[in-house]
Amino acid sequence: MAGIKVIITGATGMVGEGVLLECLQNSNVSEVLIVNRKHYEFAHAKLKELIVPDFFELNNFAGQIKGYDACFFCAGISSVGMKEDKYTRITYDTTLAFAKVLLQYNPNMVFTYVSGSQTDSSEKGRVMWARVKGKTENDLAKLGFKAEYNFRPGAMLPFDDQKNWNGAYKFIAKVLKAFSPKTVLSISEVGKAMINCVIKGYNKNVLEISDIKEAAK
């Protein structure tokens, strides 16, 4: 498959923005639609934007979300200071509702969800965010997409021209890269791995750091 058409969420955040930049420079991607709650200031010949203030209302935008090969769901929120019911509403309920609408209009779509390192597939662990993201991964895999992948990156190094990146985080990632290179990804690798999973597939639907590096090749 060449010239895939991709939907990306979370372009106003660090992971989504990096994946977007990789898609825009990657010759295997012909079109990108970013679905955001607020405007992202960027112009490119491949790029379209759809503002959806409430992801539970995606069905109201059916005409704009048809005909896509993949969704890279990079939207997310920190669990710090948040109670489980609210975090579940934002992380689990929103993602599943969004995915179900996309599948309705794109039955041959590949869906990729960014969770995180240490996500809990058992859904029974003591760490709240890991349980919620584990349930999200598990239930996305049951929806019936052509393929569904769960990415679990750890520390990541950004593109040089990324706007949505914390300087302290970038410094920490560089330190980790120096002392433990196998635990650090570039955001370009994450984007390439997502694209390759659509085009070539991968033999696992849960990709840890080493899998993401392999899939990016």
N, C-alpha and C positions, 0 to 999 in steps of 0.2 A: 504494500500500500504506500502510495506517495501523495504528498500534498494533503495531509489530514487537516480536518477542521476541528478546532478545540475550543471548549468553554473552560474558562478559569474563574474560580472565585478566590477572594482574598488578595486581589492585586494591590490593595492599599496596605497590606502587611508585608513583613519581610520575606516569607516563603513564597507567597503568591506573586509578589513583584519579581522575585528572582526567576521563578518558573516562567513568568510572562516574558522576561527579557531573553531567556533561552529560546522560547518558542518563536519569538520575533526574528531572531537571527538564524534559526534552524531551517534549512532548506526542505526538510520533510514536513513542515507545517505551512499550509497555504493560507489559513485564516484563523484568527483568534477573536473570540467574543469574551470580554470580561464582564462578569455579572457582579455588580457592586451595589452597596447601599448608598454610597456617596461617590461623587465624580473623582476619577483619577486623571490627573493632568498629564496626558501623554498622547503623541500623535505618531502614527505609523501606517503605512499602506495596508498592512495585514490586519490592522486592529479595528475592532468595533467595540462599543460599550453599551451595556444595558443597565439602567438604574432600576433596581428592585428594592424599595425601602423595606419590605417585609418578605423574607424568603419563603414564608408560608403561603404567600400569594403568587408564587411563580406561575401558576396556571393561568393567570391573567395575561401572560406574555407569550402565549403558545406560538404565535406567528414568528417571533424572533428567536426561538430556541430550537426550531426544527432543523434537521439536516446536518447534525454534528456527529463526528466520529468518536469523540472522547470528552470527558469532563475531568479536569484536574481540580479537585476540591481542596483548596488550601486555606480556606477561611477557618478561623479558630479564635479562641479566647483563653487567657490564663485562668486557672482555677483559684489563684491566690485570693483569699478573703471571700470566696463565694461558697454558698451552701449547695449541697448536692442537687436539690430539686431544681434550682435555677441553672446550675451548670449543665444538668441533664437536658433541660429545655433548650438551651442554646446549642449545646454540642451534639446531642443525640437526636432530639425531636426535629430540630431545624434541618440537620443534614439528611435524615431519612425522608422527610417531606420533600425536600429539594430533589433528592435522587429519584424518588418515585415519579415525580412530574417529568423529569428529563427522560426517564425510561419509557414513559407513556408516549412521548413524541419522537424518541430516538431508540427504537427497539434493538438496534445493532451497536449500541454505544458501549465503549470501554470506560469504566468509572474508576478513578484513582482517588483515594482518600489519604490525606496526610494526618497521621495520628502522632506518633512520637516514640522514641526509644523508651523501653520499659512499660509499654502498654500491656494491659493484663487481659489476655484472651480468655481466661477462666471466668472473668467477671466477678470473682469472689475475693480478690485480694484486699488488703487494708488501705491501699492508696486510692482515694476517691476518683481522681481524674483518670487514673489508669483503668479502673473498672468501667467507667463511663465510656471511655474511648474503646476499650475492648468490646463492649456491647455494640458500639457503633460499627466497628469493623465487622463483627460477626453477623449483624443483621443486614448490613449492606451486601455482604457476600450472598445472602439468600434471596435477593430481589430478582435476579434473573438477567442481569446485564450480560452482554457478550463475554465480558471478562471484568473482574473487579479486583483491584490491587490496593493493598494497604501499605503505605510507606511509613517507616519508622526511623527517620533521620535523628541524629544527635546534633552536635555542634556543626555549624555550616559557615563557610566563608562566602561573602557576597560578591556580586559583580562590583567592579570599581565605581560604576555610575549609579548604584542603587541609592534611592532616597530614603526608603523606609527600613533603616537599619540602625540599631543602637551601637554607638561607638565602643562602649564598654564590652558589649557582646562580641564585637568583631575582634577586639584585643584578646579576649579570653579564647576565642576560637583559634587565633594565631598561635597562642601559647600552647594550646592542646595539640595543634598541628605539629609543632616543633618536637614535643615530647611523646606524643601518642598519635602518629599520623593515621593509623587505621581507624581511629574513632571520629575523625573529622572528614566531612564532605565539603565539596564546593557546591554552591547552589546551582551551578551549571551542570554538575553531575546529576543532581536531583532532577532537573528539567530534562536532560538527555535520557535518563532512565525511564521517566514517564513516557516520553515520546517513543522510545524503543519498545516499551511494553505494549503500546498500541499497535505498532508496526510488526514486531516480531514475536510478541508474547514473552512470558517468563514462566518458569516451571514452579513458581510458588506464588501464592496470592498475598502473603505477608513478607515484605522485603525489609530486612534489617540493614544496618549500615553496609555490611559486606555485600549483600545482595544488590543494593542500590549501586555500589561501585561496579559490580559485575554487569548489571543491566545497562549501565551508561556507556559501556565500551562499544 
